[in-house]
């Protein structure tokens, strides 16, 4: 497993992000998805974020990305949603007819931290620490 580093820490922070179109309107095709991904990749470096995987359905996108301890994820997501909404409506004006009050993204999103092992395994590991030295 390869860890990321900065001046003072070693880390591996993966996140799974799901963003839906307002009222789950079916407006995402391959062209729209590709443009949304390009915008995501353009904004990422400003927030110390790296895109790892992208996929879409007609009404939502799934994103796997890596962050750093200083990544302001909620600010990044809000900046991305704002910029991408504005750009998509400008570059694909016909999409406006399929949106509710021209709102592209739903205000809510799902963000899940991910890792190489389950929470149960981490809990067991933490609980087992000190057993050898403390004679548990």
N, C-alpha and C positions, 0 to 999 in steps of 0.2 A: 504494500500500500504506500503510495507516494503522498506525503503531507505537503501542505503549503506552508510558507514561512514568511515572516517579516522581521523587523529588527529585534523584537522581543518575545516572539511566540511561534509556536508550531501548531498548526490547526488543519482541520479538514471539515469544512462546513458545506454540506450539500442541502439544497432545498428543492422541493417539488411545489411548483406554483400552478394553480388552475384559475384561469380568468374566463368569465362568461360574458357573452354579449347581453346587453340589457334586454330583459324579458325573453332571453334565449332565442332571439331572432336568428334565423339561419342565413347568415351572410358571409361566412368564411369559406372561400374556395382556396385552391392551391395558390393562386396569384395573390390573394389578400393575405394568406398565411405567410407566404414568402416575404411580402413587404413588411408585415408585422414583425417577423423575425429579424429582418435587416434593421429596423428601427430599434429593436431590443439590443442587438449587438452594437449599435452605434452608441447607445446610452450607457451600456454596461461599464466601460472603463472609468467613467466619472464617479462610479460608486464602488469600485473595486469588486466588480462582479464579472463572472465568466460563464457564458452560456455553454452547457454541455449537451443538451438534447432539446429538441422542439418537435411538437406534433400538434395536430388540430383535428377538430370535428367541425361540423357546420356551425355550431353555436358556442364553442369554447376552444381554448388552447391549453396544452399541457407543456410546462417548461421545467427542465431540470437545470439548475445553475449552482455555481459555487460562489460563496461569499468569503469575506474576511471578518475578523472581529470588529473592525471599524466600519463595515458596510452598513449604511442606514437603509435597511431593506424596505421599510414602509415608505420612506421618502422616494426611493428608487421606483417602487411599484406605482406610486401616485404620479411621478414625473413621466414614467413610461406610458401609463394609461392616458394621461392628458395629451402628450405629444403624439402618440400613435393614433388616438381618436381624431385629433385635428388633421393630421397628415392623411389618414385614410379617407376621410370625408372630402378633403381637398383633391386628392389624386384620383379618387373613384366617386365622383359626385352622384352617380346613379344609386349608390348604396344608401343615400339619405332617405329614399322612399321606403326602404325596408326597416328603418329604425323608428323607435318610439321617441317622438320629440327630438329627433336627431341625436339621441344619446347612444353612443357606441358601446362602451363597457358598462357592465353592472358595477355599482359602487362596491360591492363585496367581492372577496376573492378567497381562495383556500390556499394556505401556505403551510407546508408540512416539512419539518426537518427530517432529514434522512441520514442513514449511517450504514455501516457494514454489518452491524449486529442489531438484534432486537433489544428493546428496553429491558426485558426480563433478564437477558444475559448480562447487561451492564449492572443491573441491580444485584445479581448473584455475585458478580466480580467485586463490587464495592463491599457487599456483605462479607465476602471471604477475606478481605484485606485484614492483615494483622493476626490472622488465625495462627500462623506459624510462630509469631513472636509472643503472642499473648496466651497460648495454650488453650484456645477455645475447644 
